[in-house]
Amino acid sequence: MTLKEISTSLGYQSPNGYYYLESGRSKFTADTLAQVSIILNVPLIDLFCEVEDHERTDKINI
């Protein structure tokens, strides 16, 4: 998916809005992060850590 496609899906008028989030210039809100997870069809946890890190946390009993 392109930067423009994700930006449009999130309601930005230009790709810059999402680019600023992705580059760390702006911060994601919880709602926006959840929307990105849906748009990309990935579990929300995958946006926070590497897959191998996620596999380790799955094995931890809390």
PQR file with spaces between the fields and no chain letter, atoms N, CA, C, O and H, PARSE charges and radii, in Angstrom:
ATOM       1  N    MET     1       0.854   -1.168    0.000 -0.4000 1.5000
ATOM       2  CA   MET     1       0.000    0.000    0.000 -0.0000 2.0000
ATOM       3  C    MET     1       0.902    1.234    0.000  0.5500 1.7000
ATOM       4  O    MET     1       1.912    1.275    0.702 -0.5500 1.4000
ATOM       5  N    THR     2       0.535    2.214   -0.776 -0.4000 1.5000
ATOM       6  CA   THR     2       1.354    3.416   -0.878 -0.0000 2.0000
ATOM       7  C    THR     2       1.033    4.409    0.237  0.5500 1.7000
ATOM       8  O    THR     2      -0.005    4.320    0.894 -0.5500 1.4000
ATOM       9  H    THR     2      -0.286    2.181   -1.347  0.4000 1.0000
ATOM      10  N    LEU     3       1.930    5.336    0.429 -0.4000 1.5000
ATOM      11  CA   LEU     3       1.740    6.398    1.407 -0.0000 2.0000
ATOM      12  C    LEU     3       0.460    7.177    1.098  0.5500 1.7000
ATOM      13  O    LEU     3      -0.297    7.524    2.004 -0.5500 1.4000
ATOM      14  H    LEU     3       2.773    5.408   -0.105  0.4000 1.0000
ATOM      15  N    LYS     4       0.230    7.443   -0.171 -0.4000 1.5000
ATOM      16  CA   LYS     4      -0.967    8.184   -0.577 -0.0000 2.0000
ATOM      17  C    LYS     4      -2.238    7.399   -0.256  0.5500 1.7000
ATOM      18  O    LYS     4      -3.221    7.978    0.208 -0.5500 1.4000
ATOM      19  H    LYS     4       0.845    7.161   -0.907  0.4000 1.0000
ATOM      20  N    GLU     5      -2.226    6.092   -0.498 -0.4000 1.5000
ATOM      21  CA   GLU     5      -3.408    5.263   -0.220 -0.0000 2.0000
ATOM      22  C    GLU     5      -3.723    5.230    1.275  0.5500 1.7000
ATOM      23  O    GLU     5      -4.882    5.355    1.669 -0.5500 1.4000
ATOM      24  H    GLU     5      -1.428    5.622   -0.874  0.4000 1.0000
ATOM      25  N    ILE     6      -2.699    5.064    2.101 -0.4000 1.5000
ATOM      26  CA   ILE     6      -2.925    5.043    3.547 -0.0000 2.0000
ATOM      27  C    ILE     6      -3.415    6.414    4.014  0.5500 1.7000
ATOM      28  O    ILE     6      -4.340    6.506    4.820 -0.5500 1.4000
ATOM      29  H    ILE     6      -1.757    4.962    1.781  0.4000 1.0000
ATOM      30  N    SER     7      -2.793    7.471    3.505 -0.4000 1.5000
ATOM      31  CA   SER     7      -3.193    8.828    3.879 -0.0000 2.0000
ATOM      32  C    SER     7      -4.655    9.083    3.550  0.5500 1.7000
ATOM      33  O    SER     7      -5.399    9.630    4.365 -0.5500 1.4000
ATOM      34  H    SER     7      -2.041    7.396    2.849  0.4000 1.0000
ATOM      35  N    THR     8      -5.063    8.683    2.348 -0.4000 1.5000
ATOM      36  CA   THR     8      -6.452    8.859    1.925 -0.0000 2.0000
ATOM      37  C    THR     8      -7.390    8.044    2.810  0.5500 1.7000
ATOM      38  O    THR     8      -8.443    8.535    3.217 -0.5500 1.4000
ATOM      39  H    THR     8      -4.459    8.239    1.686  0.4000 1.0000
ATOM      40  N    SER     9      -7.012    6.806    3.109 -0.4000 1.5000
ATOM      41  CA   SER     9      -7.843    5.944    3.959 -0.0000 2.0000
ATOM      42  C    SER     9      -8.030    6.526    5.359  0.5500 1.7000
ATOM      43  O    SER     9      -9.064    6.318    5.993 -0.5500 1.4000
ATOM      44  H    SER     9      -6.156    6.407    2.779  0.4000 1.0000
ATOM      45  N    LEU    10      -7.026    7.253    5.834 -0.4000 1.5000
ATOM      46  CA   LEU    10      -7.106    7.869    7.163 -0.0000 2.0000
ATOM      47  C    LEU    10      -7.779    9.231    7.138  0.5500 1.7000
ATOM      48  O    LEU    10      -8.013    9.828    8.189 -0.5500 1.4000
ATOM      49  H    LEU    10      -6.186    7.423    5.319  0.4000 1.0000
ATOM      50  N    GLY    11      -8.092    9.731    5.938 -0.4000 1.5000
ATOM      51  CA   GLY    11      -8.796   11.001    5.820 -0.0000 2.0000
ATOM      52  C    GLY    11      -7.905   12.223    5.654  0.5500 1.7000
ATOM      53  O    GLY    11      -8.384   13.354    5.735 -0.5500 1.4000
ATOM      54  H    GLY    11      -7.901    9.246    5.084  0.4000 1.0000
ATOM      55  N    TYR    12      -6.614   12.005    5.422 -0.4000 1.5000
ATOM      56  CA   TYR    12      -5.718   13.137    5.179 -0.0000 2.0000
ATOM      57  C    TYR    12      -5.911   13.646    3.758  0.5500 1.7000
ATOM      58  O    TYR    12      -6.181   12.865    2.845 -0.5500 1.4000
ATOM      59  H    TYR    12      -6.225   11.086    5.356  0.4000 1.0000
ATOM      60  N    GLN    13      -5.774   14.952    3.572 -0.4000 1.5000
ATOM      61  CA   GLN    13      -5.927   15.541    2.248 -0.0000 2.0000
ATOM      62  C    GLN    13      -4.677   15.365    1.397  0.5500 1.7000
ATOM      63  O    GLN    13      -4.743   15.424    0.169 -0.5500 1.4000
ATOM      64  H    GLN    13      -5.555   15.586    4.314  0.4000 1.0000
ATOM      65  N    SER    14      -3.539   15.149    2.049 -0.4000 1.5000
ATOM      66  CA   SER    14      -2.300   14.907    1.312 -0.0000 2.0000
ATOM      67  C    SER    14      -1.505   13.829    2.047  0.5500 1.7000
ATOM      68  O    SER    14      -1.763   13.560    3.220 -0.5500 1.4000
ATOM      69  H    SER    14      -3.485   15.101    3.046  0.4000 1.0000
ATOM      70  N    PRO    15      -0.558   13.221    1.373 -0.5600 1.5000
ATOM      71  CA   PRO    15       0.258   12.190    2.011  0.2800 2.0000
ATOM      72  C    PRO    15       1.119   12.713    3.163  0.5500 1.7000
ATOM      73  O    PRO    15       1.581   11.928    3.991 -0.5500 1.4000
ATOM      74  N    ASN    16       1.337   14.017    3.223 -0.4000 1.5000
ATOM      75  CA   ASN    16       2.191   14.581    4.274 -0.0000 2.0000
ATOM      76  C    ASN    16       1.698   14.276    5.682  0.5500 1.7000
ATOM      77  O    ASN    16       2.507   14.039    6.579 -0.5500 1.4000
ATOM      78  H    ASN    16       0.962   14.655    2.550  0.4000 1.0000
ATOM      79  N    GLY    17       0.389   14.276    5.890 -0.4000 1.5000
ATOM      80  CA   GLY    17      -0.160   14.011    7.220 -0.0000 2.0000
ATOM      81  C    GLY    17       0.281   12.673    7.763  0.5500 1.7000
ATOM      82  O    GLY    17       0.720   12.577    8.909 -0.5500 1.4000
ATOM      83  H    GLY    17      -0.268   14.468    5.161  0.4000 1.0000
ATOM      84  N    TYR    18       0.166   11.640    6.947 -0.4000 1.5000
ATOM      85  CA   TYR    18       0.587   10.316    7.389 -0.0000 2.0000
ATOM      86  C    TYR    18       2.109   10.199    7.406  0.5500 1.7000
ATOM      87  O    TYR    18       2.669    9.538    8.281 -0.5500 1.4000
ATOM      88  H    TYR    18      -0.191   11.718    6.017  0.4000 1.0000
ATOM      89  N    TYR    19       2.777   10.831    6.456 -0.4000 1.5000
ATOM      90  CA   TYR    19       4.235   10.796    6.421 -0.0000 2.0000
ATOM      91  C    TYR    19       4.810   11.332    7.734  0.5500 1.7000
ATOM      92  O    TYR    19       5.762   10.766    8.270 -0.5500 1.4000
ATOM      93  H    TYR    19       2.322   11.368    5.746  0.4000 1.0000
ATOM      94  N    TYR    20       4.241   12.407    8.245 -0.4000 1.5000
ATOM      95  CA   TYR    20       4.719   12.982    9.510 -0.0000 2.0000
ATOM      96  C    TYR    20       4.583   11.984   10.658  0.5500 1.7000
ATOM      97  O    TYR    20       5.443   11.923   11.536 -0.5500 1.4000
ATOM      98  H    TYR    20       3.468   12.867    7.809  0.4000 1.0000
ATOM      99  N    LEU    21       3.503   11.202   10.651 -0.4000 1.5000
ATOM     100  CA   LEU    21       3.325   10.172   11.673 -0.0000 2.0000
ATOM     101  C    LEU    21       4.377    9.076   11.521  0.5500 1.7000
ATOM     102  O    LEU    21       5.041    8.691   12.484 -0.5500 1.4000
ATOM     103  H    LEU    21       2.804   11.251    9.937  0.4000 1.0000
ATOM     104  N    GLU    22       4.512    8.591   10.304 -0.4000 1.5000
ATOM     105  CA   GLU    22       5.417    7.473   10.047 -0.0000 2.0000
ATOM     106  C    GLU    22       6.883    7.845   10.303  0.5500 1.7000
ATOM     107  O    GLU    22       7.683    7.004   10.714 -0.5500 1.4000
ATOM     108  H    GLU    22       3.973    8.904    9.522  0.4000 1.0000
ATOM     109  N    SER    23       7.217    9.097   10.059 -0.4000 1.5000
ATOM     110  CA   SER    23       8.611    9.525   10.240 -0.0000 2.0000
ATOM     111  C    SER    23       8.915    9.964   11.670  0.5500 1.7000
ATOM     112  O    SER    23      10.066   10.247   12.002 -0.5500 1.4000
ATOM     113  H    SER    23       6.567    9.780    9.726  0.4000 1.0000
ATOM     114  N    GLY    24       7.883   10.020   12.522 -0.4000 1.5000
ATOM     115  CA   GLY    24       8.095   10.408   13.909 -0.0000 2.0000
ATOM     116  C    GLY    24       7.985   11.899   14.156  0.5500 1.7000
ATOM     117  O    GLY    24       8.190   12.364   15.277 -0.5500 1.4000
ATOM     118  H    GLY    24       6.948    9.790   12.253  0.4000 1.0000
ATOM     119  N    ARG    25       7.669   12.636   13.131 -0.4000 1.5000
ATOM     120  CA   ARG    25       7.520   14.092   13.270 -0.0000 2.0000
ATOM     121  C    ARG    25       6.273   14.443   14.079  0.5500 1.7000
ATOM     122  O    ARG    25       6.255   15.438   14.804 -0.5500 1.4000
ATOM     123  H    ARG    25       7.503   12.258   12.220  0.4000 1.0000
ATOM     124  N    SER    26       5.243   13.627   13.952 -0.4000 1.5000
ATOM     125  CA   SER    26       4.009   13.740   14.745 -0.0000 2.0000
ATOM     126  C    SER    26       3.790   12.417   15.452  0.5500 1.7000
ATOM     127  O    SER    26       4.395   11.408   15.089 -0.5500 1.4000
ATOM     128  H    SER    26       5.257   12.819   13.363  0.4000 1.0000
ATOM     129  N    LYS    27       2.929   12.415   16.458 -0.4000 1.5000
ATOM     130  CA   LYS    27       2.665   11.186   17.206 -0.0000 2.0000
ATOM     131  C    LYS    27       1.309   10.599   16.809  0.5500 1.7000
ATOM     132  O    LYS    27       0.340   11.316   16.563 -0.5500 1.4000
ATOM     133  H    LYS    27       2.438   13.235   16.752  0.4000 1.0000
ATOM     134  N    PHE    28       1.283    9.264   16.758 -0.4000 1.5000
ATOM     135  CA   PHE    28       0.038    8.557   16.494 -0.0000 2.0000
ATOM     136  C    PHE    28      -0.883    8.668   17.701  0.5500 1.7000
ATOM     137  O    PHE    28      -0.429    8.589   18.843 -0.5500 1.4000
ATOM     138  H    PHE    28       2.071    8.681   16.959  0.4000 1.0000
ATOM     139  N    THR    29      -2.171    8.851   17.452 -0.4000 1.5000
ATOM     140  CA   THR    29      -3.152    8.683   18.519 -0.0000 2.0000
ATOM     141  C    THR    29      -3.510    7.201   18.556  0.5500 1.7000
ATOM     142  O    THR    29      -3.241    6.469   17.604 -0.5500 1.4000
ATOM     143  H    THR    29      -2.540    8.915   16.525  0.4000 1.0000
ATOM     144  N    ALA    30      -4.104    6.772   19.631 -0.4000 1.5000
ATOM     145  CA   ALA    30      -4.526    5.369   19.739 -0.0000 2.0000
ATOM     146  C    ALA    30      -5.525    5.034   18.632  0.5500 1.7000
ATOM     147  O    ALA    30      -5.469    3.951   18.049 -0.5500 1.4000
ATOM     148  H    ALA    30      -4.322    7.367   20.405  0.4000 1.0000
ATOM     149  N    ASP    31      -6.431    5.955   18.344 -0.4000 1.5000
ATOM     150  CA   ASP    31      -7.431    5.719   17.298 -0.0000 2.0000
ATOM     151  C    ASP    31      -6.789    5.567   15.923  0.5500 1.7000
ATOM     152  O    ASP    31      -7.155    4.678   15.155 -0.5500 1.4000
ATOM     153  H    ASP    31      -6.477    6.834   18.817  0.4000 1.0000
ATOM     154  N    THR    32      -5.835    6.436   15.619 -0.4000 1.5000
ATOM     155  CA   THR    32      -5.168    6.365   14.318 -0.0000 2.0000
ATOM     156  C    THR    32      -4.370    5.078   14.188  0.5500 1.7000
ATOM     157  O    THR    32      -4.365    4.451   13.129 -0.5500 1.4000
ATOM     158  H    THR    32      -5.538    7.159   16.243  0.4000 1.0000
ATOM     159  N    LEU    33      -3.706    4.690   15.243 -0.4000 1.5000
ATOM     160  CA   LEU    33      -2.936    3.446   15.222 -0.0000 2.0000
ATOM     161  C    LEU    33      -3.858    2.247   14.989  0.5500 1.7000
ATOM     162  O    LEU    33      -3.514    1.330   14.243 -0.5500 1.4000
ATOM     163  H    LEU    33      -3.710    5.200   16.103  0.4000 1.0000
ATOM     164  N    ALA    34      -5.015    2.257   15.623 -0.4000 1.5000
ATOM     165  CA   ALA    34      -5.991    1.178   15.419 -0.0000 2.0000
ATOM     166  C    ALA    34      -6.482    1.171   13.968  0.5500 1.7000
ATOM     167  O    ALA    34      -6.641    0.104   13.375 -0.5500 1.4000
ATOM     168  H    ALA    34      -5.295    3.001   16.229  0.4000 1.0000
ATOM     169  N    GLN    35      -6.723    2.349   13.398 -0.4000 1.5000
ATOM     170  CA   GLN    35      -7.152    2.433   11.999 -0.0000 2.0000
ATOM     171  C    GLN    35      -6.072    1.883   11.062  0.5500 1.7000
ATOM     172  O    GLN    35      -6.386    1.157   10.118 -0.5500 1.4000
ATOM     173  H    GLN    35      -6.594    3.216   13.880  0.4000 1.0000
ATOM     174  N    VAL    36      -4.827    2.217   11.310 -0.4000 1.5000
ATOM     175  CA   VAL    36      -3.721    1.721   10.480 -0.0000 2.0000
ATOM     176  C    VAL    36      -3.660    0.205   10.542  0.5500 1.7000
ATOM     177  O    VAL    36      -3.442   -0.453    9.525 -0.5500 1.4000
ATOM     178  H    VAL    36      -4.572    2.807   12.076  0.4000 1.0000
ATOM     179  N    SER    37      -3.851   -0.348   11.719 -0.4000 1.5000
ATOM     180  CA   SER    37      -3.836   -1.801   11.873 -0.0000 2.0000
ATOM     181  C    SER    37      -4.943   -2.449   11.032  0.5500 1.7000
ATOM     182  O    SER    37      -4.733   -3.504   10.434 -0.5500 1.4000
ATOM     183  H    SER    37      -4.029    0.186   12.545  0.4000 1.0000
ATOM     184  N    ILE    38      -6.098   -1.827   10.988 -0.4000 1.5000
ATOM     185  CA   ILE    38      -7.212   -2.344   10.174 -0.0000 2.0000
ATOM     186  C    ILE    38      -6.901   -2.189    8.689  0.5500 1.7000
ATOM     187  O    ILE    38      -7.102   -3.120    7.909 -0.5500 1.4000
ATOM     188  H    ILE    38      -6.269   -0.969   11.474  0.4000 1.0000
ATOM     189  N    ILE    39      -6.413   -1.021    8.301 -0.4000 1.5000
ATOM     190  CA   ILE    39      -6.096   -0.760    6.891 -0.0000 2.0000
ATOM     191  C    ILE    39      -5.046   -1.738    6.376  0.5500 1.7000
ATOM     192  O    ILE    39      -5.168   -2.253    5.264 -0.5500 1.4000
ATOM     193  H    ILE    39      -6.249   -0.265    8.935  0.4000 1.0000
ATOM     194  N    LEU    40      -4.022   -1.993    7.175 -0.4000 1.5000
ATOM     195  CA   LEU    40      -2.941   -2.891    6.765 -0.0000 2.0000
ATOM     196  C    LEU    40      -3.254   -4.359    7.026  0.5500 1.7000
ATOM     197  O    LEU    40      -2.514   -5.250    6.610 -0.5500 1.4000
ATOM     198  H    LEU    40      -3.923   -1.574    8.078  0.4000 1.0000
ATOM     199  N    ASN    41      -4.373   -4.596    7.726 -0.4000 1.5000
ATOM     200  CA   ASN    41      -4.808   -5.957    8.055 -0.0000 2.0000
ATOM     201  C    ASN    41      -3.737   -6.708    8.839  0.5500 1.7000
ATOM     202  O    ASN    41      -3.398   -7.849    8.525 -0.5500 1.4000
ATOM     203  H    ASN    41      -4.974   -3.872    8.064  0.4000 1.0000
ATOM     204  N    VAL    42      -3.211   -6.038    9.872 -0.4000 1.5000
ATOM     205  CA   VAL    42      -2.217   -6.652   10.760 -0.0000 2.0000
ATOM     206  C    VAL    42      -2.678   -6.469   12.202  0.5500 1.7000
ATOM     207  O    VAL    42      -3.364   -5.493   12.505 -0.5500 1.4000
ATOM     208  H    VAL    42      -3.487   -5.111   10.127  0.4000 1.0000
ATOM     209  N    PRO    43      -2.317   -7.381   13.091 -0.5600 1.5000
ATOM     210  CA   PRO    43      -2.658   -7.204   14.496  0.2800 2.0000
ATOM     211  C    PRO    43      -2.022   -5.923   15.050  0.5500 1.7000
ATOM     212  O    PRO    43      -0.900   -5.576   14.682 -0.5500 1.4000
ATOM     213  N    LEU    44      -2.713   -5.252   15.899 -0.4000 1.5000
ATOM     214  CA   LEU    44      -2.228   -4.003   16.481 -0.0000 2.0000
ATOM     215  C    LEU    44      -0.868   -4.178   17.142  0.5500 1.7000
ATOM     216  O    LEU    44      -0.020   -3.292   17.038 -0.5500 1.4000
ATOM     217  H    LEU    44      -3.625   -5.534   16.198  0.4000 1.0000
ATOM     218  N    ILE    45      -0.643   -5.287   17.812 -0.4000 1.5000
ATOM     219  CA   ILE    45       0.633   -5.535   18.495 -0.0000 2.0000
ATOM     220  C    ILE    45       1.807   -5.516   17.516  0.5500 1.7000
ATOM     221  O    ILE    45       2.918   -5.146   17.896 -0.5500 1.4000
ATOM     222  H    ILE    45      -1.332   -6.007   17.897  0.4000 1.0000
ATOM     223  N    ASP    46       1.576   -5.908   16.268 -0.4000 1.5000
ATOM     224  CA   ASP    46       2.647   -5.915   15.269 -0.0000 2.0000
ATOM     225  C    ASP    46       3.131   -4.504   14.931  0.5500 1.7000
ATOM     226  O    ASP    46       4.229   -4.346   14.398 -0.5500 1.4000
ATOM     227  H    ASP    46       0.673   -6.209   15.959  0.4000 1.0000
ATOM     228  N    LEU    47       2.348   -3.498   15.226 -0.4000 1.5000
ATOM     229  CA   LEU    47       2.765   -2.117   14.977 -0.0000 2.0000
ATOM     230  C    LEU    47       3.656   -1.589   16.099  0.5500 1.7000
ATOM     231  O    LEU    47       4.261   -0.526   15.967 -0.5500 1.4000
ATOM     232  H    LEU    47       1.456   -3.626   15.659  0.4000 1.0000
ATOM     233  N    PHE    48       3.735   -2.328   17.196 -0.4000 1.5000
ATOM     234  CA   PHE    48       4.538   -1.909   18.342 -0.0000 2.0000
ATOM     235  C    PHE    48       5.898   -2.585   18.422  0.5500 1.7000
ATOM     236  O    PHE    48       6.839   -2.012   18.972 -0.5500 1.4000
ATOM     237  H    PHE    48       3.244   -3.192   17.303  0.4000 1.0000
ATOM     238  N    CYS    49       6.017   -3.794   17.883 -0.4000 1.5000
ATOM     239  CA   CYS    49       7.269   -4.521   18.038 -0.0000 2.0000
ATOM     240  C    CYS    49       7.523   -5.433   16.856  0.5500 1.7000
ATOM     241  O    CYS    49       6.639   -5.686   16.037 -0.5500 1.4000
ATOM     242  H    CYS    49       5.252   -4.259   17.436  0.4000 1.0000
ATOM     243  N    GLU    50       8.750   -5.917   16.786 -0.4000 1.5000
ATOM     244  CA   GLU    50       9.119   -6.866   15.747 -0.0000 2.0000
ATOM     245  C    GLU    50       8.388   -8.186   15.988  0.5500 1.7000
ATOM     246  O    GLU    50       8.017   -8.493   17.121 -0.5500 1.4000
ATOM     247  H    GLU    50       9.468   -5.711   17.451  0.4000 1.0000
ATOM     248  N    VAL    51       8.185   -8.953   14.945 -0.4000 1.5000
ATOM     249  CA   VAL    51       7.461  -10.219   15.057 -0.0000 2.0000
ATOM     250  C    VAL    51       8.130  -11.146   16.067  0.5500 1.7000
ATOM     251  O    VAL    51       7.442  -11.767   16.876 -0.5500 1.4000
ATOM     252  H    VAL    51       8.487   -8.704   14.025  0.4000 1.0000
ATOM     253  N    GLU    52       9.449  -11.252   16.036 -0.4000 1.5000
ATOM     254  CA   GLU    52      10.117  -12.156   16.975 -0.0000 2.0000
ATOM     255  C    GLU    52       9.913  -11.693   18.420  0.5500 1.7000
ATOM     256  O    GLU    52       9.820  -12.529   19.319 -0.5500 1.4000
ATOM     257  H    GLU    52      10.009  -10.748   15.378  0.4000 1.0000
ATOM     258  N    ASP    53       9.841  -10.386   18.664 -0.4000 1.5000
ATOM     259  CA   ASP    53       9.549   -9.879   20.002 -0.0000 2.0000
ATOM     260  C    ASP    53       8.139  -10.266   20.413  0.5500 1.7000
ATOM     261  O    ASP    53       7.900  -10.654   21.556 -0.5500 1.4000
ATOM     262  H    ASP    53       9.917   -9.706   17.934  0.4000 1.0000
ATOM     263  N    HIS    54       7.209  -10.158   19.476 -0.4000 1.5000
ATOM     264  CA   HIS    54       5.822  -10.501   19.730 -0.0000 2.0000
ATOM     265  C    HIS    54       5.696  -11.976   20.084  0.5500 1.7000
ATOM     266  O    HIS    54       4.934  -12.337   20.981 -0.5500 1.4000
ATOM     267  H    HIS    54       7.403   -9.842   18.547  0.4000 1.0000
ATOM     268  N    GLU    55       6.442  -12.832   19.384 -0.4000 1.5000
ATOM     269  CA   GLU    55       6.392  -14.267   19.667 -0.0000 2.0000
ATOM     270  C    GLU    55       6.867  -14.544   21.092  0.5500 1.7000
ATOM     271  O    GLU    55       6.326  -15.416   21.772 -0.5500 1.4000
ATOM     272  H    GLU    55       7.061  -12.539   18.656  0.4000 1.0000
ATOM     273  N    ARG    56       7.875  -13.805   21.542 -0.4000 1.5000
ATOM     274  CA   ARG    56       8.358  -13.991   22.913 -0.0000 2.0000
ATOM     275  C    ARG    56       7.306  -13.562   23.923  0.5500 1.7000
ATOM     276  O    ARG    56       7.122  -14.237   24.935 -0.5500 1.4000
ATOM     277  H    ARG    56       8.315  -13.096   20.990  0.4000 1.0000
ATOM     278  N    THR    57       6.612  -12.458   23.675 -0.4000 1.5000
ATOM     279  CA   THR    57       5.618  -11.976   24.632 -0.0000 2.0000
ATOM     280  C    THR    57       4.412  -12.895   24.679  0.5500 1.7000
ATOM     281  O    THR    57       3.731  -12.960   25.703 -0.5500 1.4000
ATOM     282  H    THR    57       6.761  -11.910   22.853  0.4000 1.0000
ATOM     283  N    ASP    58       4.128  -13.617   23.579 -0.4000 1.5000
ATOM     284  CA   ASP    58       3.025  -14.576   23.581 -0.0000 2.0000
ATOM     285  C    ASP    58       3.301  -15.716   24.567  0.5500 1.7000
ATOM     286  O    ASP    58       2.365  -16.336   25.071 -0.5500 1.4000
ATOM     287  H    ASP    58       4.681  -13.563   22.748  0.4000 1.0000
ATOM     288  N    LYS    59       4.557  -15.990   24.842 -0.4000 1.5000
ATOM     289  CA   LYS    59       4.921  -17.119   25.698 -0.0000 2.0000
ATOM     290  C    LYS    59       5.017  -16.724   27.170  0.5500 1.7000
ATOM     291  O    LYS    59       5.213  -17.581   28.032 -0.5500 1.4000
ATOM     292  H    LYS    59       5.318  -15.487   24.433  0.4000 1.0000
ATOM     293  N    ILE    60       4.881  -15.441   27.457 -0.4000 1.5000
ATOM     294  CA   ILE    60       4.972  -14.973   28.830 -0.0000 2.0000
ATOM     295  C    ILE    60       3.580  -15.039   29.480  0.5500 1.7000
ATOM     296  O    ILE    60       2.618  -14.486   28.948 -0.5500 1.4000
ATOM     297  H    ILE    60       4.722  -14.744   26.757  0.4000 1.0000
ATOM     298  N    ASN    61       3.483  -15.700   30.599 -0.4000 1.5000
ATOM     299  CA   ASN    61       2.223  -15.752   31.325 -0.0000 2.0000
ATOM     300  C    ASN    61       2.196  -14.634   32.344  0.5500 1.7000
ATOM     301  O    ASN    61       3.050  -14.545   33.226 -0.5500 1.4000
ATOM     302  H    ASN    61       4.264  -16.149   31.031  0.4000 1.0000
ATOM     303  N    ILE    62       1.202  -13.789   32.203 -0.4000 1.5000
ATOM     304  CA   ILE    62       1.075  -12.659   33.148 -0.0000 2.0000
ATOM     305  C    ILE    62      -0.087  -12.913   34.076  0.5500 1.7000
ATOM     306  O    ILE    62      -0.372  -12.091   34.948 -0.5500 1.4000
ATOM     307  H    ILE    62       0.508  -13.862   31.487  0.4000 1.0000
